[in-house]
Amino acid sequence: MAEPNATQRIVPDAPQPRGEERLDGWGFTDSGFRVDENGEVEFTGSRYAIGGKKIPALLPWAEGIIELKLDPRDRNAPQWPTRVPERIANEVFEHALAAKLDPSRISLDPEQRLRHGHGHTQEDMWGAKWGGFARVPDLVVSPESNDEVRIVVELARAHRACVIPFGGGTNVTDALRCLEAERRTIVSLDMRRMNRVLWIDAENRAACIQAGATGSEIEEVLARHGFTTGHEPDSMELSTLGGWIATNASGMKKNRYGNIEDLVLSISAVTAEGGELERAPSARESVGGDPARWLIGSEGRLGIVTSAIVKIFPLPAVRRFGSVLFKSFEQGFDFMRDVERSGAKPASVRLMDNLQFQFGQAVKPPKTGAAALMSKAEKAFVLGVKGFDANRMVACTLLFEGSESEVSAQERAVYPLAAKHSGMKAGPENGRRGYELTFAIAYIRDFMMEHWLVAESFETTVPWSQAVAVCNNVKRRIREEHAARGLPGKPFISVRVTQLYESGVCLYFYFAFYYKGAPHPSEVFAELERAARDEILKSGGSLSHHHGIGKLRSAFLPRVFTPAALAWRERMKQALDPENVLGCGNG
């Protein structure tokens, strides 16, 4: 890629180590929910604000929702590592690879092969913990440069091997699942050694970043020099720039900074034939058919992103949180629509339905002393004096970023809109906690799966006029499908509104059910998730907002693309990769 003038360029140091990641679940080994020796739920570690705290209300609350007893000591213990399939070796290819790369770049380790064969769908986690996988990569290669990526792809093409890029391994679309019918050697190309911010151009507000850098690594390095990308997906601690580009990702602060397609100025990539795509960045160009732009949302099918030049922004001078309570989801939703139309959107504004609001209360560590008395008084005021119903009320979290004048102007616009819809300010601390809890709550699914609740999230974009109906229809459909199968207890199904656009919103659903005693729970869960996706499409929603398609949703593509569009997509793949070297098989 073209570089800025040397006088403009800052070459930062490497990112700080982030900690050891789990192989059998989400996140870092020093953090997570667990049951202590006294049978109480706690969150371990000090990485998050909730770390080291007891969470006694979680399981009793969950019991009330699913209408079943949850014994904290009754655990379905994971069996990681599950059986690792035998390697399909290609001796000629592997010998050629060993002649070109340092041995430290190549791994045949069974557990690494296993980890590189899955992401974080419910089916992935079930396979990692109990069910196993029919096919996983045969070797893992960790390049440290564009040249090494190109070498791997060229050798794979020459010796009939298959390459699947691996970033943070956080996808929830089966994108990393290896096709069982693939008989070629499968190479997982782990990009995480390519994790540097190569340079920062402070004058032109751009940075060149390698594809394997995670969100937390990027932000840590940029912050040292007074900058940010502003891109904060829920998975930012683990997901990578290359993965964001490959899935057309969105972040929690997209209102201020944009989605990934708005941030990317230029992309560098290696094609299936070993060629390199590389162009100088530009604020905007009128040049159609830029091949690099085809890579946004391509999910590893068309090329391997190696780096990108992205927009950067000065760290905000002011960062303030806020929160609002509403008496009903409908009132909160109307507030969200008014916020979008006001032109004064906060960097982040997210509306939780009642069940998610209750969940947020259930994972709060208990207060003691004066704080407990104050909390009891506040609850009495909200429910008694203000007339809120604990089983209907919802919460909205707010994050304002910018200059003092920008933030103050947004607050002056937003809070009167909340009052218009009978909203009650709930304070900055609740807003902060709700926003920051996002990262710790990602650990909850592994804990609940081990305590007999299988769970997943899924998202969609819906026009404003149909959004509330989609929320209600999907919840109804899940309950009907759950009941029709005679599954135990009641399902957990909730939704939040997470991103706002002029023409619609992103809805983010969370779904779980109790599976102890149920036959084939992972397969049944997949059936119910497909039913929910069917309902979304029938009700006017999109196939995906920011998760991508992968293999999980590919069967629905004929419902969102015409036959001509599907043929065009297939012909493009065939033309660019006739030998299917990039053989991930994603949608």
C-alpha positions as CSV (number, residue, x, y, z in Angstrom):
1,M,0.0,0.0,0.0
2,A,1.1,3.5,-0.6
3,E,2.5,5.1,2.6
4,P,2.3,8.7,3.7
5,N,5.3,11.0,3.7
6,A,7.9,10.0,6.2
7,T,7.4,13.2,8.2
8,Q,3.7,12.3,8.7
9,R,4.2,8.6,9.6
10,I,4.2,7.2,13.2
11,V,5.5,3.7,13.5
12,P,4.1,2.4,16.8
13,D,5.4,-0.4,19.0
14,A,3.7,-3.8,19.1
15,P,0.5,-4.2,21.1
16,Q,0.7,-5.5,24.6
17,P,0.0,-9.2,25.3
18,R,-3.7,-9.8,25.8
19,G,-3.7,-13.0,27.9
20,E,-4.3,-16.6,27.1
21,E,-7.5,-17.5,25.2
22,R,-9.7,-20.5,26.0
23,L,-9.7,-23.3,23.5
24,D,-13.1,-24.8,24.6
25,G,-15.1,-21.6,25.0
26,W,-15.4,-17.9,24.8
27,G,-12.8,-15.4,26.0
28,F,-9.7,-15.6,28.2
29,T,-8.7,-18.3,30.7
30,D,-8.5,-15.9,33.6
31,S,-12.2,-14.9,33.3
32,G,-15.6,-16.5,33.4
33,F,-18.7,-17.6,35.4
34,R,-18.4,-20.5,37.7
35,V,-19.9,-22.1,40.7
36,D,-17.7,-21.9,43.8
37,E,-17.2,-24.4,46.6
38,N,-20.3,-23.1,48.4
39,G,-22.5,-23.5,45.4
40,E,-22.7,-19.8,44.6
41,V,-22.2,-18.3,41.1
42,E,-19.2,-16.0,40.8
43,F,-17.3,-14.3,38.0
44,T,-13.5,-15.0,38.2
45,G,-10.6,-12.7,37.4
46,S,-10.0,-9.0,37.4
47,R,-10.2,-8.2,33.7
48,Y,-13.8,-6.9,34.0
49,A,-15.7,-4.8,36.6
50,I,-17.8,-7.8,37.5
51,G,-14.6,-9.9,38.2
52,G,-14.3,-11.4,41.7
53,K,-18.0,-10.7,42.5
54,K,-20.7,-13.2,43.6
55,I,-23.8,-13.4,41.4
56,P,-26.3,-15.1,43.7
57,A,-29.5,-14.0,41.8
58,L,-28.6,-15.5,38.4
59,L,-29.7,-19.1,38.7
60,P,-32.8,-18.4,40.8
61,W,-33.9,-15.8,38.3
62,A,-33.2,-18.2,35.4
63,E,-35.3,-20.9,37.2
64,G,-38.3,-18.5,37.2
65,I,-38.0,-17.8,33.5
66,I,-37.6,-21.4,32.3
67,E,-39.9,-22.7,35.1
68,L,-37.5,-25.5,36.0
69,K,-35.1,-26.1,38.9
70,L,-31.4,-25.5,38.2
71,D,-29.0,-27.2,40.7
72,P,-25.8,-25.3,40.7
73,R,-23.8,-28.5,41.3
74,D,-25.5,-30.4,38.4
75,R,-23.1,-29.7,35.6
76,N,-22.7,-31.2,32.1
77,A,-18.9,-31.1,32.2
78,P,-17.2,-30.4,28.9
79,Q,-15.1,-33.2,27.3
80,W,-12.6,-30.9,25.6
81,P,-10.7,-32.0,23.7
82,T,-13.2,-34.2,21.8
83,R,-11.8,-36.8,19.4
84,V,-9.7,-35.1,16.7
85,P,-10.3,-36.5,13.2
86,E,-7.3,-38.1,11.5
87,R,-5.3,-35.8,9.3
88,I,-5.5,-35.9,5.5
89,A,-1.9,-35.4,4.7
90,N,-0.4,-34.1,1.4
91,E,3.2,-35.0,1.8
92,V,4.4,-33.1,-1.3
93,F,2.6,-29.9,-0.3
94,E,3.8,-30.1,3.3
95,H,7.4,-30.7,2.2
96,A,7.2,-27.7,-0.1
97,L,5.7,-25.6,2.7
98,A,8.4,-26.7,5.2
99,A,11.1,-25.7,2.6
100,K,9.7,-22.1,2.4
101,L,8.5,-21.3,6.0
102,D,10.1,-21.4,9.4
103,P,9.0,-24.6,11.3
104,S,7.5,-22.4,14.0
105,R,4.9,-21.2,11.5
106,I,3.5,-24.7,11.0
107,S,1.6,-26.7,13.6
108,L,0.1,-30.2,13.5
109,D,-0.9,-30.0,17.1
110,P,-4.3,-31.8,17.5
111,E,-5.8,-29.3,19.9
112,Q,-4.8,-26.4,17.7
113,R,-6.3,-28.2,14.7
114,L,-9.5,-28.7,16.7
115,R,-9.7,-25.1,17.7
116,H,-9.2,-23.9,14.2
117,G,-12.1,-26.0,12.9
118,H,-14.9,-24.0,14.6
119,G,-16.1,-20.6,15.6
120,H,-18.8,-19.8,18.2
121,T,-22.2,-20.9,16.9
122,Q,-24.2,-23.0,19.3
123,E,-23.3,-26.1,17.1
124,D,-19.6,-25.2,17.2
125,M,-19.6,-25.0,21.0
126,W,-21.6,-28.2,21.3
127,G,-19.1,-29.9,19.0
128,A,-16.1,-28.5,21.0
129,K,-17.5,-29.5,24.3
130,W,-19.3,-32.8,23.7
131,G,-20.1,-33.8,20.1
132,G,-16.9,-33.5,18.2
133,F,-16.3,-32.6,14.5
134,A,-16.3,-34.8,11.5
135,R,-13.6,-32.7,9.8
136,V,-11.1,-30.2,11.0
137,P,-8.0,-28.5,9.4
138,D,-5.1,-30.9,8.8
139,L,-2.5,-28.3,9.7
140,V,-2.3,-24.7,11.0
141,V,0.0,-22.2,9.4
142,S,0.7,-18.8,11.0
143,P,2.2,-16.3,8.5
144,E,4.0,-13.2,9.6
145,S,3.9,-11.2,6.3
146,N,2.1,-10.8,3.0
147,D,4.8,-12.8,1.3
148,E,4.2,-15.8,3.6
149,V,0.5,-15.6,3.0
150,R,1.2,-15.6,-0.8
151,I,3.6,-18.5,-0.5
152,V,1.0,-20.7,1.3
153,V,-1.7,-19.9,-1.2
154,E,0.6,-20.5,-4.2
155,L,1.7,-23.8,-2.8
156,A,-1.8,-24.8,-2.0
157,R,-2.9,-24.1,-5.5
158,A,0.1,-25.9,-7.0
159,H,-0.4,-29.0,-4.9
160,R,-4.2,-29.1,-4.6
161,A,-4.7,-28.1,-1.0
162,C,-7.5,-26.0,0.5
163,V,-6.9,-22.8,2.5
164,I,-9.3,-21.3,5.1
165,P,-8.3,-18.0,6.7
166,F,-8.7,-17.8,10.5
167,G,-8.9,-14.5,12.4
168,G,-10.2,-14.4,15.9
169,G,-12.4,-17.5,15.5
170,T,-15.4,-15.6,16.9
171,N,-17.9,-16.1,14.0
172,V,-21.4,-17.3,14.7
173,T,-22.3,-18.6,11.3
174,D,-20.4,-21.9,11.0
175,A,-17.9,-20.0,8.7
176,L,-14.9,-22.1,10.0
177,R,-16.7,-25.4,9.9
178,C,-14.7,-27.7,7.5
179,L,-16.8,-29.4,4.8
180,E,-16.9,-33.1,5.6
181,A,-16.7,-34.0,2.0
182,E,-13.4,-32.1,1.5
183,R,-10.7,-34.7,0.7
184,R,-7.9,-32.3,0.1
185,T,-5.5,-31.2,2.8
186,I,-7.1,-28.3,4.6
187,V,-4.8,-25.5,5.8
188,S,-6.1,-23.1,8.5
189,L,-4.2,-19.8,7.8
190,D,-4.1,-18.2,11.2
191,M,-3.5,-14.5,10.7
192,R,-3.0,-13.5,14.4
193,R,0.8,-13.1,14.1
194,M,0.1,-10.3,11.7
195,N,-1.3,-8.1,14.4
196,R,0.6,-4.8,14.1
197,V,-0.5,-1.2,13.5
198,L,2.1,-0.6,10.8
199,W,1.8,3.1,10.7
200,I,-0.3,6.0,11.8
201,D,-0.8,9.1,9.6
202,A,-1.9,11.8,12.1
203,E,-2.2,14.5,9.6
204,N,-4.5,12.6,7.2
205,R,-6.1,10.6,10.0
206,A,-5.4,7.1,8.7
207,A,-3.7,4.0,9.9
208,C,-2.4,0.9,8.2
209,I,-3.2,-2.2,10.2
210,Q,-2.5,-5.9,9.7
211,A,-5.5,-8.1,9.3
212,G,-4.8,-10.3,12.4
213,A,-4.9,-7.4,14.9
214,T,-7.8,-7.7,17.3
215,G,-10.0,-4.7,18.2
216,S,-8.4,-4.5,21.7
217,E,-4.9,-4.5,20.2
218,I,-5.8,-1.9,17.6
219,E,-7.4,0.4,20.2
220,E,-4.6,0.0,22.7
221,V,-1.9,1.0,20.2
222,L,-3.9,3.9,18.6
223,A,-4.8,5.3,22.1
224,R,-1.1,5.7,22.9
225,H,-1.0,8.2,20.1
226,G,-4.3,9.9,20.8
227,F,-6.5,8.1,18.3
228,T,-9.3,5.5,17.9
229,T,-11.1,3.7,15.1
230,G,-14.3,3.9,17.1
231,H,-15.1,0.4,15.9
232,E,-16.4,-1.7,18.9
233,P,-18.2,-4.8,18.1
234,D,-19.3,-6.9,21.1
235,S,-16.4,-9.3,20.2
236,M,-13.7,-6.6,19.8
237,E,-11.4,-8.2,22.4
238,L,-11.0,-11.3,20.2
239,S,-12.3,-10.5,16.7
240,T,-9.8,-9.1,14.1
241,L,-9.7,-6.4,11.4
242,G,-9.6,-9.0,8.7
243,G,-12.7,-10.7,10.2
244,W,-14.5,-7.4,10.4
245,I,-13.9,-6.8,6.7
246,A,-14.8,-10.4,5.7
247,T,-18.1,-10.3,7.5
248,N,-19.0,-6.6,6.8
249,A,-19.1,-5.9,10.6
250,S,-20.8,-3.3,12.7
251,G,-19.8,-1.9,16.1
252,M,-21.7,-0.5,19.1
253,K,-20.6,3.1,18.3
254,K,-21.4,3.0,14.6
255,N,-23.6,6.1,15.0
256,R,-20.5,8.3,15.4
257,Y,-17.8,6.4,13.6
258,G,-19.6,4.3,11.0
259,N,-19.7,0.6,10.2
260,I,-16.6,-1.2,8.8
261,E,-17.4,-0.3,5.2
262,D,-17.4,3.3,6.2
263,L,-14.0,3.1,7.9
264,V,-12.0,1.2,5.3
265,L,-10.0,3.4,2.9
266,S,-8.0,0.6,1.2
267,I,-7.6,-3.1,1.4
268,S,-4.5,-5.3,0.8
269,A,-5.2,-9.0,0.0
270,V,-3.8,-12.1,-1.5
271,T,-6.0,-13.7,-4.2
272,A,-6.6,-17.4,-4.8
273,E,-4.0,-17.4,-7.5
274,G,-1.4,-15.9,-5.3
275,G,-1.7,-12.3,-6.7
276,E,-1.8,-9.3,-4.5
277,L,-4.5,-6.6,-4.4
278,E,-3.1,-3.3,-3.4
279,R,-4.1,0.3,-3.9
280,A,-3.3,3.7,-2.4
281,P,-6.0,5.0,0.0
282,S,-8.3,7.8,-1.0
283,A,-11.0,9.7,0.9
284,R,-13.3,8.8,-2.0
285,E,-13.0,7.8,-5.6
286,S,-15.3,7.4,-8.6
287,V,-13.7,4.2,-9.8
288,G,-16.2,1.3,-10.2
289,G,-15.4,-2.3,-9.7
290,D,-12.5,-2.0,-7.2
291,P,-11.6,-5.6,-6.6
292,A,-10.6,-5.0,-3.1
293,R,-14.1,-3.7,-2.2
294,W,-15.5,-7.1,-3.3
295,L,-13.7,-8.5,-0.3
296,I,-16.0,-6.7,2.1
297,G,-18.5,-9.4,3.2
298,S,-16.9,-12.1,1.1
299,E,-16.2,-14.4,4.2
300,G,-13.0,-16.0,2.9
301,R,-14.3,-17.0,-0.5
302,L,-12.6,-14.5,-2.8
303,G,-9.3,-13.6,-1.2
304,I,-7.3,-13.3,2.1
305,V,-7.2,-9.8,3.6
306,T,-3.7,-9.1,4.9
307,S,-4.0,-5.5,5.9
308,A,-6.1,-2.4,5.5
309,I,-5.8,1.4,5.7
310,V,-8.6,2.7,7.9
311,K,-9.9,6.0,9.1
312,I,-8.9,7.0,12.6
313,F,-10.3,9.7,14.9
314,P,-8.9,11.7,17.8
315,L,-9.8,10.2,21.1
316,P,-13.0,12.0,22.3
317,A,-12.5,14.8,24.7
318,V,-15.7,13.9,26.6
319,R,-17.2,10.4,27.2
320,R,-20.4,10.3,29.2
321,F,-22.8,7.5,29.8
322,G,-26.5,7.7,30.5
323,S,-29.6,5.4,30.9
324,V,-33.3,5.7,30.7
325,L,-36.2,3.5,31.9
326,F,-39.4,3.2,30.0
327,K,-42.7,1.6,31.1
328,S,-43.0,-0.5,27.9
329,F,-40.9,-1.7,25.0
330,E,-43.2,0.2,22.6
331,Q,-42.5,3.5,24.4
332,G,-38.7,2.8,24.3
333,F,-38.9,1.9,20.6
334,D,-40.8,5.1,19.8
335,F,-38.0,7.0,21.7
336,M,-35.4,5.3,19.6
337,R,-37.1,6.3,16.4
338,D,-37.3,9.9,17.6
339,V,-33.6,9.8,18.5
340,E,-32.7,8.7,15.0
341,R,-34.8,11.5,13.4
342,S,-33.5,14.1,15.8
343,G,-30.0,14.2,14.2
344,A,-28.5,14.1,17.7
345,K,-27.8,10.4,18.1
346,P,-25.3,9.4,20.8
347,A,-22.4,7.3,19.8
348,S,-24.3,4.3,21.1
349,V,-28.0,3.9,22.1
350,R,-29.4,0.4,22.8
351,L,-32.8,-0.6,24.0
352,M,-33.3,-3.8,26.0
353,D,-36.7,-5.5,26.3
354,N,-38.0,-6.5,29.7
355,L,-36.4,-9.9,29.8
356,Q,-33.0,-8.5,29.0
357,F,-33.5,-5.8,31.6
358,Q,-34.4,-8.5,34.2
359,F,-31.3,-10.4,33.1
360,G,-29.1,-7.3,33.7
361,Q,-30.5,-7.0,37.2
362,A,-29.9,-10.7,37.9
363,V,-26.2,-10.5,37.1
364,K,-25.7,-7.5,39.4
365,P,-23.5,-8.3,42.4
366,P,-25.5,-7.8,45.6
367,K,-25.1,-4.5,47.5
368,T,-24.5,-4.2,51.2
369,G,-25.0,-1.6,53.9
370,A,-26.0,1.9,52.8
371,A,-25.8,1.0,49.1
372,A,-28.3,-1.8,49.7
373,L,-30.7,0.5,51.5
374,M,-30.4,3.1,48.7
375,S,-31.0,0.4,46.0
376,K,-34.2,-0.7,47.9
377,A,-35.4,2.9,48.1
378,E,-34.8,3.5,44.4
379,K,-36.7,0.4,43.5
380,A,-39.6,1.4,45.7
381,F,-39.6,4.8,44.1
382,V,-39.6,3.4,40.5
383,L,-42.2,0.8,41.1
384,G,-44.4,2.5,43.7
385,V,-44.2,6.3,43.1
386,K,-43.5,6.3,39.3
387,G,-45.8,3.3,38.5
388,F,-43.4,1.2,36.6
389,D,-44.2,-2.6,36.3
390,A,-41.2,-4.8,36.9
391,N,-42.6,-7.3,34.3
392,R,-43.0,-4.7,31.5
393,M,-40.4,-2.0,32.0
394,V,-37.4,-1.7,29.7
395,A,-34.1,0.1,29.8
396,C,-32.0,2.1,27.3
397,T,-28.3,2.6,27.7
398,L,-26.6,5.7,26.2
399,L,-23.0,6.6,25.4
400,F,-22.1,10.1,24.3
401,E,-18.7,10.9,22.8
402,G,-17.2,14.0,21.3
403,S,-16.4,17.5,22.4
404,E,-18.1,19.0,25.4
405,S,-20.3,21.1,23.2
406,E,-21.3,18.1,21.0
407,V,-22.1,15.9,24.0
408,S,-24.0,18.6,25.8
409,A,-26.1,19.3,22.6
410,Q,-26.9,15.6,22.3
411,E,-27.9,15.3,25.9
412,R,-30.1,18.4,25.6
413,A,-31.9,16.7,22.6
414,V,-32.1,13.1,23.8
415,Y,-33.4,13.4,27.4
416,P,-36.4,15.6,26.5
417,L,-37.3,13.0,23.9
418,A,-37.1,10.3,26.6
419,A,-39.4,12.4,28.8
420,K,-41.9,12.7,25.8
421,H,-42.3,9.0,25.9
422,S,-42.6,8.8,29.7
423,G,-39.0,7.8,30.1
424,M,-37.2,8.3,33.4
425,K,-33.4,9.1,33.6
426,A,-31.7,6.2,35.4
427,G,-28.2,7.7,35.7
428,P,-24.8,7.4,34.1
429,E,-23.6,4.5,36.3
430,N,-26.3,2.2,35.0
431,G,-25.4,3.3,31.4
432,R,-21.7,2.6,32.0
433,R,-22.4,-0.8,33.6
434,G,-24.8,-1.8,30.8
435,Y,-22.3,-0.9,28.1
436,E,-19.2,-2.4,29.7
437,L,-21.1,-5.5,30.9
438,T,-21.4,-6.5,27.2
439,F,-17.9,-7.8,27.2
440,A,-18.2,-9.9,30.4
441,I,-21.7,-11.2,29.5
442,A,-20.2,-12.9,26.4
443,Y,-19.0,-15.6,28.9
444,I,-22.4,-16.5,30.1
445,R,-23.3,-18.9,27.3
446,D,-20.5,-21.4,28.1
447,F,-21.5,-21.3,31.7
448,M,-25.2,-21.9,31.0
449,M,-24.5,-24.6,28.4
450,E,-22.7,-26.5,31.2
451,H,-25.7,-26.1,33.4
452,W,-28.1,-27.5,30.8
453,L,-29.2,-24.4,28.9
454,V,-28.2,-24.3,25.2
455,A,-28.2,-20.8,23.8
456,E,-27.3,-18.6,20.8
457,S,-27.9,-15.0,19.5
458,F,-28.9,-13.9,16.0
459,E,-29.6,-10.5,14.4
460,T,-31.4,-8.8,11.5
461,T,-32.2,-5.4,10.1
462,V,-35.8,-4.4,9.9
463,P,-37.7,-1.3,8.6
464,W,-38.9,0.9,11.4
465,S,-42.6,0.2,10.4
466,Q,-42.2,-3.6,10.9
467,A,-39.7,-3.8,13.8
468,V,-42.1,-4.3,16.7
469,A,-44.0,-6.8,14.7
470,V,-40.8,-8.8,14.0
471,C,-39.9,-8.8,17.7
472,N,-43.4,-10.2,18.6
473,N,-43.5,-12.6,15.7
474,V,-40.1,-14.2,16.4
475,K,-40.8,-14.6,20.1
476,R,-44.2,-16.2,19.3
477,R,-42.7,-18.5,16.7
478,I,-39.9,-19.7,19.1
479,R,-42.4,-20.4,21.8
480,E,-44.7,-22.4,19.4
481,E,-41.8,-24.4,18.0
482,H,-40.5,-25.1,21.5
483,A,-43.9,-26.3,22.7
484,A,-44.5,-28.4,19.6
485,R,-41.4,-30.4,20.3
486,G,-42.4,-31.1,23.9
487,L,-39.2,-29.6,25.3
488,P,-38.9,-29.2,29.0
489,G,-39.8,-25.9,30.7
490,K,-40.2,-22.6,28.9
491,P,-37.7,-21.0,26.4
492,F,-35.8,-17.8,27.0
493,I,-36.3,-15.4,24.1
494,S,-35.5,-11.7,24.3
495,V,-34.4,-8.9,22.0
496,R,-32.6,-5.6,22.0
497,V,-32.4,-2.8,19.5
498,T,-28.8,-2.1,18.9
499,Q,-28.1,0.0,15.8
500,L,-30.2,2.8,14.2
501,Y,-30.5,3.8,10.6
502,E,-32.8,6.3,8.8
503,S,-34.8,3.4,7.2
504,G,-34.6,0.8,10.0
505,V,-33.0,-0.8,13.0
506,C,-30.9,-3.8,13.9
507,L,-32.6,-6.3,16.2
508,Y,-30.5,-8.6,18.2
509,F,-32.2,-11.7,19.6
510,Y,-31.1,-14.0,22.4
511,F,-32.6,-17.5,22.7
512,A,-32.0,-20.5,25.0
513,F,-33.8,-23.6,26.3
514,Y,-33.2,-26.3,28.9
515,Y,-31.9,-29.4,27.3
516,K,-31.4,-32.0,30.0
517,G,-33.2,-35.2,28.9
518,A,-34.0,-33.8,25.5
519,P,-32.8,-35.9,22.6
520,H,-30.3,-34.3,20.2
521,P,-30.5,-30.8,21.7
522,S,-28.0,-29.2,19.4
523,E,-29.8,-30.4,16.3
524,V,-33.2,-29.3,17.8
525,F,-31.7,-25.9,18.6
526,A,-30.6,-25.5,15.0
527,E,-34.2,-26.3,13.9
528,L,-35.6,-23.7,16.1
529,E,-33.1,-21.1,15.0
530,R,-33.9,-21.8,11.4
531,A,-37.6,-21.4,12.2
532,A,-36.8,-18.0,13.8
533,R,-34.9,-16.9,10.7
534,D,-37.8,-18.1,8.5
535,E,-40.1,-15.9,10.6
536,I,-37.7,-12.9,10.3
537,L,-37.7,-13.2,6.5
538,K,-41.4,-13.6,6.3
539,S,-41.9,-10.6,8.5
540,G,-39.7,-8.3,6.5
541,G,-36.3,-8.6,8.1
542,S,-32.9,-9.2,6.5
543,L,-30.8,-12.3,6.4
544,S,-28.0,-10.7,8.4
545,H,-27.0,-7.3,9.7
546,H,-23.4,-7.9,10.8
547,H,-22.8,-11.6,11.4
548,G,-22.5,-12.6,7.8
549,I,-23.9,-15.8,6.2
550,G,-21.3,-18.5,6.6
551,K,-22.7,-21.9,6.1
552,L,-25.4,-21.5,8.8
553,R,-27.6,-19.2,6.7
554,S,-26.6,-20.0,3.2
555,A,-29.7,-22.1,2.5
556,F,-31.7,-18.9,2.9
557,L,-29.8,-17.0,0.1
558,P,-32.4,-17.9,-2.6
559,R,-34.9,-16.0,-0.5
560,V,-32.9,-12.7,-0.6
561,F,-31.2,-12.9,-4.0
562,T,-32.8,-13.5,-7.4
563,P,-31.6,-16.5,-9.5
564,A,-29.6,-14.1,-11.6
565,A,-27.9,-12.6,-8.6
566,L,-27.0,-16.1,-7.2
567,A,-25.6,-17.1,-10.6
568,W,-23.5,-13.9,-10.7
569,R,-22.1,-14.7,-7.3
570,E,-21.2,-18.2,-8.3
571,R,-19.7,-17.2,-11.6
572,M,-17.5,-14.6,-9.8
573,K,-16.2,-17.3,-7.4
574,Q,-15.6,-19.6,-10.3
575,A,-13.7,-17.0,-12.3
576,L,-11.5,-15.8,-9.4
577,D,-10.9,-19.2,-7.9
578,P,-11.6,-22.0,-10.5
579,E,-9.8,-24.6,-8.4
580,N,-11.5,-23.6,-5.2
581,V,-8.3,-23.0,-3.3
582,L,-10.2,-20.8,-0.9
583,G,-12.5,-23.7,-0.1
584,C,-14.3,-22.6,3.1
585,G,-17.7,-23.1,1.4
586,N,-19.3,-20.1,2.9
587,G,-22.3,-18.3,1.5
